[in-house]
């Protein structure tokens, strides 16, 4: 008889443990972390403790994640409020880039609005096609020179297409020398909220 058959039998016949309670008290099995043997009851306690540790770790991760989300929500709120102080397109652009650097600690920010300064055909097509932010470890199309002398030291980028009436009106790019700051596959929910906030703020001036 295979061990799997025995295990299945015990699962199908839970009364076995009631009928043979005395035997269970005598059975010993190897300790998982030492050479000594322990009873089934002791082994069950060890299993429960291990499961509790796993649950505690998951709970800690959930709490940490929730705190990080709350902090990001607060920063997005701060950023949104800051935009209300701008009175014209130029001051609004300055407020956007400055507050992204200060509130979110993004070292390099470039905002390119199409009005009066259209981009290359490739960049325009890219911005028109993207409905969500795009993160990459290298600059896309011909946007790297937009960062000037800092370009050579940048290793991660977040591209936030700005839209109005289903068409792109500009492109906001966040960049960092840290390759892990923005990376393909990362969550972009808060980046999308920033893009929507900036798009709404710019729309009346375009």
N, C-alpha and C positions, 0 to 999 in steps of 0.2 A: 504494500500500500504506500502511495506517495504522500509526502507531507501535505501537499495541497488538498488531497482527499480528506486527510484528518482534519485540517483546518475547516474545510467546508462542512464536514460532519458536525463539528462543534458549533459552527454558526447555525446550522439547521436544527440543532438539538441543545438549546441553552439549558434545559433541565438536567443535562449531564453534570453540570457543576453543582447543582443542588443535591443530586443523588450521590455524589462522590466528594462531598465537602472535606471529609477527613483526609482523603488522598491529596487534595490540593494543598493542604497545609504541610504535607510531607515532601512535595515535589520541590526540587531546587534546580535552578538554571544558572548559567555563567553570568557573572556581573559584566555589563557592557564596557566598563572602564578599568577593570582589574581582573586578577586571576581567581578571585574567590567566587563562591556560589551564593546565591540569594534565593529567597522564596518568591513565589509568583506574586504575592502581595507587595513585596519590596520592589519587584520589577515593575509592577503596575504604577507604584508611586513614582518611580524614576521616569516612567513614560509620561505621566501627568505633569511632572515638573518640567520635562523637556518641552511638552506642548505649551505649557504656560509661558515659558521663555520665548517661544516662537510668537505666541499671541502678544506678549508684552512688546516684542520688537516691532511687530506690525502696527500695534497701537501707537508706539513712539514715532514710527515713520509717518503715520496718518496725522498725528498732532503736528509734527514738524512741517509736513506738507501744507496743512491748514494754516499754520502761522505764516509760512512763506506766501501763500495766496493772499492772506489778509494784508500783508505788507505791500504786496504788489498792487492790490486793489486801492490801498491808501495812496500809493505813489501815482497811480493813474488819476485818482481824484484830485490830487495836488496839481498834477500837470494840466488837467482840464480847467481848473480854476484859474491857473496862471494865464491861459489864453484869453480870458475875458478882458485883460488889461490892455491888449493891443488895439490901436486905433486905425492902423493902415496896414497894407500888405507888407511893407518892408519891416515895420516893427513886429508884426505878427511872425514873420519868418525868423527874426532874431529871437523872439520869445520862445518859439518852438525849439530851435536848435540849442539855445542856452539852457532851457529847463530840462531837455532830455539829457544833457551832460550832467547837470547838477542833481536832478532828482533821481535819475536812474543810473548815474555814474557811468554813462556811456562816453568813452574818451573821444570818439570821433563821430560826428554827425554831419551829414550833408543833405540839404533840402533843395531839390531842383523843381521849380514850378514852371510849367510849359509856357505860361503867359509871357510873351515878349522874348522868350528864350527857349525855343523848341529843341528837343534833344535829337540825337541821331535816329535814323529810321529803325535801327535795331533796338535801341533802348525804348523808343515809343511803342514798337510792336510788343516788346516784352512786357511793358507796363500795362498795355491794353489787354493782354492775354491772361495776366495773373489776377486771380480773384482773392488770393490769400498771400500773406507775407512769405517770402522765400529766403531761407538761410543757406549759406554756402561758406566754404573755406577759401574761396578765391573770388575776386571781383568778377562780376558778370558783364559781358559785352565791353563797352569802352568807358566804364564808369570809374575805373581805378584812378585816372588822372584828376578826377573831381576832388580827391583828398590831398592834392598838392604834395608837399615834401614828406608827409606822413605815409604816403602810399606804400612805400617799400617795407614798412614795419607792420602792416596789417595782415592778419591771418584768419579773420572770421568776419562775415558780413550778414546783415539782415536787410532785405529789400522790402520796403513797405509801399506798394503802389497806392497812390492817392486817387480817389475816384469821385466823380459827380455825374449824375444822370447816365450811369453805366459806361462812362468814358473816363480814361485816365486824365488827370489834371496835373500830375507831377509824380515825383518819386522821392521818397524819404529813405535814406540809407544810414544804418547804424553800423559802426565797424569797431573792431578791437584788435589789439595785438595778441590777445589770448585766443588761441584756436578753439577753446572750449566755451567761449562766451556765446557764440552763435554757431550752430552746426546743423547739417541736414538731418531731418527727422525730429528735431526738437519741437515741443509744443509752441504754437504761435497764437494762442488765444489772446494774451495780453498785447502782443504786437499788433494783432488785428484791431483790437480796441483803440490802440494808439493811432493806427492808420485811419480809422473811422472818425476819431475825434479831430485829428488834424484836417482831414478832408472837409468835415463840416465847418470848421473854423475858417478854412481858406475859401470856401465856396462863395460867400457874399462878395469877396474882393476880386473874383475872376470873371 
